[in-house]
Every structure is written in structure tokens, then in C-alpha cells.
């Protein structure tokens, strides 16, 4: 059952990341879509932390695990650096980590 819940969550989370990112990229070339999914995913992880195992498996491990993305986050920072957009790369790094930690903390506090 645990694996089925994780697979179900991931099957929803991965495509949702793509849809959200592509929708936001119609308005800007900046990596705000990945920023948004990573912050929401951090909040969701915090919100589900310590909850019933089935809910954690479905939402945290499955959905949030597939919805958020470390690799795309790193690629966005690398590409900004390569394009000599140093302040954009630094802002993405600092804000993603800062807001991600804050979102996880808020989720834990609400849980």
C-alpha cells in the first residue's frame, strides 16, 4: 500500500510541476515557476510532517517529491550564472533556500 500511495502522489506531482512551471513561464523567462513549486512543496512537507503515515507517503514523499525539483533549481542557477546574471543567480539561491525553510517551518507550525 505504501508504494502505491507514493506512486499515485508522484504521478500527480510531476505533471503538476510541469503545468505550473509552463504556465508561469508564459509570463516571464525567469525561473519563478520552479521557485513557486519548491516553496509550496516545502510548505506541504512541513504541513504533513509527523502526520499519519499514509498521508505522508501520498503527499510528502509522492506528490511533493515529484512536484519539487532540486535539479531544475540548480540548472536555473547555473544558467543564470553562465549568462552573467550573477545577481539573479544569487537572488534565486538565497530566496529559494530562505523562503523554502520559512515555508517548511510555517507548515510544521500549522500541523
Secondary structure, 3 states (H helix, E strand, C coil): CHHHHHHHHHHHHHHHHHHHHHHHHCCCCCCHHHHHHHHHHHHHHHHHCCCCHHHHHHHHHHHHHHHCCHHHHHHHHHHHHHCCCHHHHHHHHHHHHHHHHHHHHHHHHHC
